[in-house]
C-alpha cells in the first residue's frame, strides 16, 4: 500500500501536539482535513490550507490520524467515526493511551477491516513544531513502513516496537521516566535554592553530566525563574501517563515504588488547581510543602 502527498489525511485532535503536527503536514503539501471537539481550534489550520472535517465524511480519507487527550477521548471519538469507516482505512493514533484501551480499539477496528497502528510520540511541542519527534509504533510492520512519508514529516525516527499495543507500552515507559524525573528535578531546584545556589545556572552547569536530560534542560530554567508560559507539558497529561504506568505494572504484579510516589505528588499538584498548568509548576508543590 503506497502513500504519497496526494493521499488524503483526516487529522482528529488539534491540541498542543496535534495542531503542530497537522501544520507540518499541510506545509509539506499533504491534503489534510482537520477536526476538533471545539471547532474553533481548527481555525488557524484552515487558514493555512486545511479543510474542515465532518466526521460523517471520514470514509473519504484513507489515512486517519488522531492525537487526543486520553483513553476516554479516543474511545469517544472512535465511537463517533465507527459507523462511517470503510475497509482498508488506516488509523494511526498518536495519543498516549493505556495498552488495554489500545488493544480494545484495535480489535473494534479490525471487525470493520480497518487497521489500527498505535504511534505515540515523544519530544514535546518543540519536537512537534520542528518535526523531530520520536515515534514508538505498534502493529503491522509493512503498514508502518508504508506510512514512512507521513512519519518523516513529523519525526526524526520511528521504531516499530512489536505488535499492537507495544508502541503504547514503550511510551508508558518513556513517560514513567519523564514524569517521575520531573518531580526529582523540582526537588533538586528547590534544594539548590535553599542552599544559596543561583538556580538559573543549574541547567548550563549540569549540561553533559550524568544528571542531564532534555526534561532537565527544559524544566530547570522554568522552575528557577518561575516562568511557566507557554504551556509545554500539562500536569494532568503527565499524571495520566504515569497512572497508566502504575496500572500496567500492577497487571504484571511489578512493584514500582518510585513511580507510585511520583504519581501521588503529581496527583496532589493537579488537585490543587494545576491540572492545565505547565509541568514545571510542580516546583510550587515542592516549595509549598517546605516546613
C-alpha positions as CSV (number, residue, x, y, z in Angstrom):
1,X,0.0,0.0,0.0
2,X,1.7,3.2,-1.2
3,X,1.1,6.6,0.2
4,X,2.2,9.9,-1.4
5,X,1.4,13.6,-0.9
6,X,-1.9,13.1,-2.8
7,X,-3.1,10.8,0.0
8,X,-6.0,12.5,1.8
9,X,-5.4,12.6,5.5
10,X,-8.0,13.2,8.3
11,X,-6.5,14.6,11.5
12,X,-8.5,14.4,14.7
13,X,-7.4,16.5,17.7
14,X,-6.0,20.0,17.4
15,X,-4.5,20.3,20.9
16,X,-0.9,21.3,21.8
17,X,0.6,18.5,19.8
18,X,-2.0,17.7,17.1
19,X,-2.2,21.3,15.8
20,X,1.6,21.5,15.3
21,X,1.8,18.1,13.7
22,X,-1.1,18.9,11.3
23,X,0.6,22.2,10.5
24,X,3.8,20.4,9.3
25,X,1.8,18.0,7.1
26,X,-0.1,20.9,5.5
27,X,3.2,22.8,4.9
28,X,4.7,19.6,3.4
29,X,1.9,19.6,0.8
30,X,-0.5,17.0,2.1
31,X,-4.2,17.4,1.7
32,X,-5.3,17.5,5.4
33,X,-8.8,17.7,6.8
34,X,-9.0,18.7,10.5
35,X,-11.4,18.1,13.3
36,X,-11.6,19.0,16.9
37,X,-14.3,18.8,19.5
38,X,-14.1,22.5,19.9
39,X,-14.3,23.6,16.3
40,X,-12.5,26.9,16.8
41,X,-9.3,25.1,17.5
42,X,-9.2,24.3,13.8
43,X,-9.4,27.9,12.6
44,X,-5.7,28.5,12.3
45,X,-5.2,25.3,10.4
46,X,-8.0,26.1,8.0
47,X,-6.4,29.5,7.4
48,X,-3.2,27.8,6.2
49,X,-4.9,25.3,3.9
50,X,-6.6,22.6,5.9
51,X,-10.2,21.5,5.1
52,X,-12.7,21.4,8.0
53,X,-13.7,17.8,8.5
54,X,-17.2,16.5,9.1
55,X,-16.9,13.1,10.8
56,X,-19.6,11.6,8.7
57,X,-17.4,12.1,5.7
58,X,-14.4,10.3,7.2
59,X,-14.7,7.3,4.8
60,X,-13.1,9.6,2.1
61,X,-9.8,9.6,3.9
62,X,-7.5,6.5,3.5
63,X,-5.4,7.6,6.5
64,X,-6.9,8.9,9.8
65,X,-4.5,10.4,12.3
66,X,-5.5,11.1,15.9
67,X,-3.9,13.0,18.7
68,X,-6.3,13.1,21.6
69,X,-6.1,13.6,25.4
70,X,-6.7,10.2,26.9
71,X,-8.4,6.8,26.8
72,X,-11.8,8.3,27.2
73,X,-11.4,10.9,24.5
74,X,-10.0,8.4,21.9
75,X,-12.8,5.9,22.7
76,X,-15.5,8.6,22.4
77,X,-14.2,9.8,19.1
78,X,-13.8,6.3,17.7
79,X,-17.4,5.7,18.6
80,X,-18.4,8.7,16.6
81,X,-16.5,7.7,13.5
82,X,-17.1,3.9,13.6
83,X,-20.3,4.0,11.7
84,X,-18.6,5.8,8.8
85,X,-15.4,3.8,8.5
86,X,-14.7,1.8,5.3
87,X,-12.5,-1.3,4.9
88,X,-8.7,-0.8,4.4
89,X,-8.6,2.6,6.1
90,X,-5.7,3.1,8.5
91,X,-6.0,4.7,11.9
92,X,-2.7,6.0,13.2
93,X,-3.1,7.0,16.8
94,X,-0.5,9.4,18.2
95,X,-2.3,9.7,21.5
96,X,-0.8,8.3,24.8
97,X,-3.2,5.6,25.9
98,X,-3.3,2.6,28.2
99,X,-2.3,-0.7,26.5
100,X,-5.7,-2.2,27.3
101,X,-7.6,0.6,25.6
102,X,-5.4,0.4,22.5
103,X,-6.0,-3.4,22.2
104,X,-9.7,-2.9,22.6
105,X,-10.0,-0.2,20.0
106,X,-7.7,-2.1,17.6
107,X,-10.0,-5.1,18.0
108,X,-13.1,-3.0,17.3
109,X,-11.4,-1.5,14.2
110,X,-10.5,-5.0,12.9
111,X,-14.1,-6.0,12.8
112,X,-14.5,-3.3,10.1
113,X,-11.3,-4.3,8.3
114,X,-9.7,-1.1,9.5
115,X,-6.1,-1.2,10.5
116,X,-5.0,0.3,13.8
117,X,-1.4,1.5,14.4
118,X,-0.5,2.8,17.8
119,X,2.1,5.5,17.3
120,X,2.6,7.6,20.5
121,X,5.2,10.3,20.3
122,X,7.9,11.9,22.5
123,X,9.5,15.2,22.0
124,X,7.0,17.8,23.3
125,X,5.6,20.8,21.5
126,X,9.1,21.8,20.2
127,X,9.6,18.4,18.6
128,X,6.1,18.6,17.0
129,X,6.9,22.1,15.6
130,X,10.3,21.1,14.3
131,X,9.4,17.6,13.0
132,X,11.9,16.0,15.5
133,X,9.6,13.8,17.4
134,X,10.4,10.2,18.1
135,X,7.6,7.7,17.5
136,X,7.1,4.3,19.0
137,X,4.9,2.2,16.7
138,X,3.0,-1.0,17.3
139,X,1.2,-3.0,14.7
140,X,1.7,-4.4,11.2
141,X,5.3,-3.9,10.1
142,X,4.5,-3.4,6.4
143,X,1.9,-0.7,7.1
144,X,4.3,1.1,9.4
145,X,6.8,1.1,6.6
146,X,4.2,2.3,4.1
147,X,3.5,5.3,6.3
148,X,7.1,6.5,6.2
149,X,6.4,9.5,4.0
150,X,3.9,10.8,6.7
151,X,6.1,9.8,9.6
152,X,9.1,11.5,8.1
153,X,7.4,14.9,8.1
154,X,6.7,14.6,11.8
155,X,9.6,12.8,13.3
156,X,13.3,12.1,13.3
157,X,12.8,8.4,14.0
158,X,10.1,5.8,14.0
159,X,10.8,2.4,15.7
160,X,8.4,-0.5,15.4
161,X,8.3,-1.9,18.9
162,X,6.3,-5.0,18.1
163,X,2.6,-5.9,17.7
164,X,-0.4,-3.7,18.5
165,X,-0.1,-2.1,22.0
166,X,3.7,-2.2,22.2
167,X,4.0,1.3,21.0
168,X,1.9,2.4,23.9
169,X,3.8,0.2,26.3
170,X,7.0,1.9,25.2
171,X,5.5,5.4,25.6
172,X,4.3,4.5,29.1
173,X,7.9,3.5,30.0
174,X,9.1,6.8,28.4
175,X,6.6,8.8,30.4
176,X,7.4,7.0,33.6
177,X,10.9,8.3,33.3
178,X,9.9,11.8,32.3
179,X,7.1,12.2,34.9
180,X,9.0,10.8,37.8
181,X,12.1,12.7,36.8
182,X,10.2,16.0,36.8
183,X,9.4,15.6,40.5
184,X,13.1,15.0,41.2
185,X,14.1,18.0,39.2
186,X,11.7,20.1,41.2
187,X,13.2,18.8,44.4
188,X,16.7,19.5,43.2
189,X,15.9,23.1,42.2
190,X,14.2,23.7,45.5
191,X,17.1,22.3,47.4
192,X,19.7,24.2,45.4
193,X,17.7,27.4,46.1
194,X,17.6,26.8,49.8
195,X,21.4,26.2,49.8
196,X,22.1,29.5,48.2
197,X,22.7,28.3,44.6
198,X,21.9,30.6,41.7
199,X,19.4,28.1,40.2
200,X,19.4,29.9,36.8
201,X,22.9,28.3,36.4
202,X,21.9,24.8,37.2
203,X,20.9,23.8,33.6
204,X,24.1,25.0,32.0
205,X,26.3,23.8,34.9
206,X,24.9,20.2,34.7
207,X,24.7,20.1,30.9
208,X,26.5,17.0,29.6
209,X,26.8,15.4,33.0
210,X,25.1,12.2,34.3
211,X,22.2,14.2,35.6
212,X,21.5,15.9,32.3
213,X,18.5,15.2,30.1
214,X,16.1,17.1,27.8
215,X,13.5,17.4,30.5
216,X,16.1,18.8,32.9
217,X,17.2,21.4,30.3
218,X,13.6,22.4,29.6
219,X,12.1,22.3,33.1
220,X,15.0,23.6,35.2
221,X,15.2,27.1,33.8
222,X,11.4,27.4,34.1
223,X,11.4,26.3,37.6
224,X,14.3,28.6,38.5
225,X,12.6,31.6,37.1
226,X,9.0,30.6,37.9
227,X,8.1,31.4,34.3
228,X,5.5,28.7,33.2
229,X,4.2,30.1,29.9
230,X,3.6,29.0,27.3
231,X,2.4,25.6,28.5
232,X,4.6,22.8,27.1
233,X,3.5,19.8,29.2
234,X,0.3,19.8,31.1
235,X,0.4,18.4,34.6
236,X,-2.8,16.4,34.0
237,X,-1.2,14.8,30.9
238,X,1.9,13.5,32.7
239,X,-0.2,12.5,35.7
240,X,-2.4,10.4,33.4
241,X,0.6,8.8,31.7
242,X,2.2,8.0,35.0
243,X,-1.0,6.4,36.2
244,X,-1.0,4.2,33.1
245,X,2.5,3.1,34.0
246,X,1.5,2.2,37.6
247,X,-1.7,0.4,36.3
248,X,0.3,-1.6,33.7
249,X,2.9,-2.6,36.3
250,X,0.1,-3.8,38.5
251,X,-1.1,-6.1,35.8
252,X,2.2,-7.9,36.0
253,X,2.5,-7.7,39.8
254,X,5.5,-5.5,39.4
255,X,6.3,-3.1,42.2
256,X,7.4,0.3,41.0
257,X,7.6,2.4,44.2
258,X,9.4,5.4,42.8
259,X,6.8,5.9,40.1
260,X,4.0,5.4,42.6
261,X,5.3,8.1,44.9
262,X,5.8,10.5,41.9
263,X,2.3,9.8,40.8
264,X,1.0,10.8,44.3
265,X,2.9,14.0,44.0
266,X,1.6,14.9,40.6
267,X,-2.0,14.0,41.5
268,X,-1.8,16.2,44.6
269,X,-0.5,19.1,42.5
270,X,-3.2,18.5,39.9
271,X,-5.9,18.5,42.5
272,X,-4.6,21.8,43.8
273,X,-5.8,23.5,40.7
274,X,-2.8,22.9,38.4
275,X,-4.2,20.3,36.0
276,X,-4.0,22.6,33.0
277,X,-0.7,24.3,34.1
278,X,2.8,23.5,32.8
279,X,4.6,20.6,34.4
280,X,7.3,23.0,35.6
281,X,4.8,24.3,38.1
282,X,5.5,21.2,40.2
283,X,8.2,23.3,41.8
284,X,5.5,25.2,43.6
285,X,4.1,22.0,45.0
286,X,7.6,21.2,46.4
287,X,8.1,24.7,47.8
288,X,4.6,24.9,49.5
289,X,5.5,21.7,51.4
290,X,8.6,23.3,52.9
291,X,8.1,23.5,56.7
